[in-house]
Amino acid sequence: MLLSGCVGFGEEYTRVHGFSNRDAGAIILKGTTLAPRLGNPAHRVYETPMGMLNAIGLQNPGVDKVVTEILPELDFDETRFIANACGSTIEEYAEVCRRFDNSRIDAIEINISCPNVKEGGTSFGNYPDASAEVVAACRAATTKPIIAKLSPNQTDIAENARRCIEAGADGLAVINTIMGMAIDAETRRPVIGNVQGGLSGPAIKPVALLKVKQAYEVAAPHGVPIIGQGGITSPTDALEFIVAGASAVGVGTALFYDPLICVAINDGIRDYLSRHRIANITDLVGSLEIDVEDSAVCG
């Protein structure tokens, strides 16, 4: 899947020579709020060793324009299109989902990492109770499949996953970016205009793999699938996420330096299945083998 914020609203990526939307299992559209947003001040993006910081600030034209003007221009015969719903209040999340409900969108990803303005700007996704409240409100507002996008910036992602599933999530996206910052030593000022931003790319892959495993242990008994994401740049990366428990994988930062990476990942996965004589990719999901005695040892 092509991750939210990396390919705009889906139509931009079709201009990349050699790529077709059919090469992706799904395209997750840019984060959408109830009213239009201009986003954060510059700088919004900063390259880091093995990754990237971004603080775009959810710049988007608002849900009504997305539904009435952008979605009708997308070719739903090519692939699946998933909306990404954002909000500053629970009510806003629910209303955005309600307005997507009568559209052709295939599913709605709930970006619960947005700040809760009623609680001093803390992120909904960092607290299981708040996450569950958002998912429950969205569940009541739409019949579309709901995917809860989980934040890594919390104490217990497994508990958050459990609460989101109980609240009505049909799937989980694991993980969102990790909060970080960059400093210009010469000016002694933050590089990012918003001071902090979300870190993505290969640097966060080990964290993402662990979070997928932890979420899978909760989600698997309920039959809830996981989209694994965070630093995937090769077929091997994708396969590791599937073994950890992901039923699908999302690619984001890698698209910025290799727009055709999804084609290579798909080819690599097919080659792996052939070499290992595995008939179906689902046979790999959650197939991680762990020595129980060693798994409890720290350090």
N, C-alpha and C positions, 0 to 999 in steps of 0.2 A: 504494500500500500504506500501511496505517496502522502506524506504527513502534512497536517494542517500548518499553514503559514509558509510552506516551502514552494508551493506551485500556484499561489493565488487562489482564484476560484475555478481552477480546472482548465479553462480555455487557454491560458498562457502557455502551458507546457506543450500543447499541440504544435507550437511553432518550432520545437526542437527537432532538427533534421535527424531522422533515423529512429525516432521514438513515436509510438502510437499509444493512445490511452488503453488500447487492448493489452499492452505489455504490463499493465498494473492491475492487480486484483481489485483495487478501489482507489479513489482519490478523495482525500479528506479536505474539504474546502477551508478557506481562511476563516479564522475565528470571527463570529458574527454576533453583534449586540443588537439591542432593540432600536436604538437611535444611532445615527452615523457618528463615527469617532475619527479625529484627526491623528491620534497616536501621540507618542512621546517626542520630545525634542531630540535633535541630533546630539551626539552620535548614537545610532540605534544598533549598529552591528560592529563587532570587533573580533578579529581573528586571534585565537589563543593557540598555544602549543597543543596539538591534537584536538582542537575543537573550535568553538565559536560562541561568543556571547551575543545575545540579542535582547533588545528591549523595545520592540516595535510599538507596543501600547495598544494593540488591537485596532489599528487603523482599518476601518471598513465602512461601506456605504449604508449600513443598517439593514435589518432583516427584510423589510418590505421591498427594497430595491433588489436584494439578492433573489427573493422569491419571484418577483414580477418581471425582472429584466435579465438577470444572469442565468438562472436555472433554465429558462426556455431556450437559451442558446447552446446548452450542453447536449451532447449526443449520448443519451442513456442506453443506447444499444452497444456502445463501446466498452463500458465498464460500470462499476457501481460508483455512485457519488454519495458521500457522507457529509452532512453538515456538521459544523463545529459551533455549538451554542455557548455563549459567554454572558456574564452578567455581574453586576455589582450588588445585586440583591437576589434573594430567592425568587421574588416575584418576576424580576426581569428574565431570569433563566426560563421560568415556566412560560412566560409570554412569547419568548423567542421560539421555544419548542412548539407552542400552539400555532404560531404562524407558519412554521415549517410542516405542520401536520397534514395540511391539504395539498402539499407540493409533491413533485415527483421524486424528491430526495429519498434515498434508500434506507438511511438510518441517520441518527443524530448522536454525535459525540459530545458529551457534556464536559466542558473544560472547567472542572471544579478547582483549578488553581488560581482563579481570579480572586482579587481582594474583596472582602465583605465590608462594604462601607458602613454598615450598621454596627460593626464590631471593631471599629478603629482601623480598618484596612487589613486585618489578618486574612489569610487565604482560607477559603472554604475547605480546600483539599487537604489542609494540614490537620484537620480534626474530624474524626469519624462521625460524630453527631451532625456537624454542619454538612459534611459530604452527603450523608444519608438524607438530610432534609432537602437538599437540592435535587437529588435523584428522585425522591418521592414526589416532589412538586412537578418535576418534568414528566415523570411517569403518568401522573394524573392529567397532564396537558396534551399528551400525544399517544397515538397507537404505534408510532414508528419504533423500530428497535433502538434501544438506548445503550450507548457505550460510555462508561464512566472512565474518564482519563485521570489516572491516579498520580498524585504528586509524590516524589521521592523525599520531599522536605518535611518528613513527619516521623514520629517515633515508631509506629507499628503499621506498616502498609497492609499486612494480612488482616488486621482488625478492620481497617478502612475498607478493604475489599469485601469482607464479610458483610459489613453494614450496607454497602452499596448494592450488593446482590440482594439482600433482604428487602431493600427499598425499591427494587424493581429493575436493576440494571441487567440487560441481556448479554453484555459483554464488558470487558475491561481493556483499557489501553495502558500499558505499563512499560516505560514511565514517561512523565513529562520532564522538562529540563530541571537541572539542579541550579539553585541560585548561586551567583558568584559576582565578582567585580574585577575591574582592571584599573590600574592607577598609572598616570603619566608622572614618572618620577621627576621630570624637569619642571613641570608646573605644579606638582603635588596636588593634582586634581583628578577626579574620576574620569575615565575615558568615556564611559557611557553617560549620556545626558540624564538618564533616569537613576544614575549612581550604580544601581545593580541591574543584572540581567540574567537570563536563563542560559546556562552552559549546556551545550549539546556537542555531539561528535564523539570520536573514539575515546576521548578522555573519560566519558561517563559509562562506557560499556560494562566494566566489571560491576558497577553499582546496579545498572539496569538488569543484568543477568540474575543477580541475587534477588532483586525485587520481583522479577518474573517468577522465579522459583517459589518465593514466599507466597505470592498471590495465587499461584497455581495450586498449592496445597489446600487453599480455601475454596477456590473456584471449581476445581475438578469434580468434587462430589456433587455439585449442583449442575454439572454439565455446561458451565459458563465459559465460553472461549476467551482467550487473551490475545491481544495484539501486542507483540513484543517489540520494543523500540528503544533506541539509545545507543548510537555509535555504530550502527551496522554499515559496513563499507565493502563487504565481500560475501560470497556464498558461504564461507565457513562461519562468519559472524552470524548470518541468518540461521544456519543450521544449529548453532549453539543455543540460540534463543528458542528454537523449536524443541530441542532436547530438554531445555529448562522448563518448558510448559506452554510455549506460545503456539497457538493454532495458525497464526499469520504473523507477518513481520512488517514493520513500517520503516521507511527510509526517508531521511530528511536532509541533514547537513551534507551527506555525501553527494547529493544532487547538485550542490553548488560547484563542485569541481569535476564531477563526472555525471553529466545529465543522462547518460545511457547506462548507469550502474544497475538499474533494475533488470535490464536485458541480460547482463552478465550474471547477476544473482540467480535469475530463473534458470539460465543454462547450467550454472554450477550445481544447483540443487538437483536438476534432472540427472546430471552426471553422477552425483553422489548416490542417488537412489539406484541408478543402474549398476554402479560398481559394487554396492552393498546388497544388491538383489532385494531391495525393499519395494514392494508393490505400490504402497500408498504412503504419502507424506504423513498422514494421520498416525501411522504406526510409530513415528518418531516423537510425536508430541508427548512431553513429560516422561521420556524414556531415560532420564538421568539416573545413573546407578551410583549410589553412595554407600560407602562403608559406614554403618551405623556407629561403630565405636569411634572412628576418626572424626565423624561429623560434629561431635560434641566438644572436640578439643579446640581451644582458642589459641591464637598466635601462630 
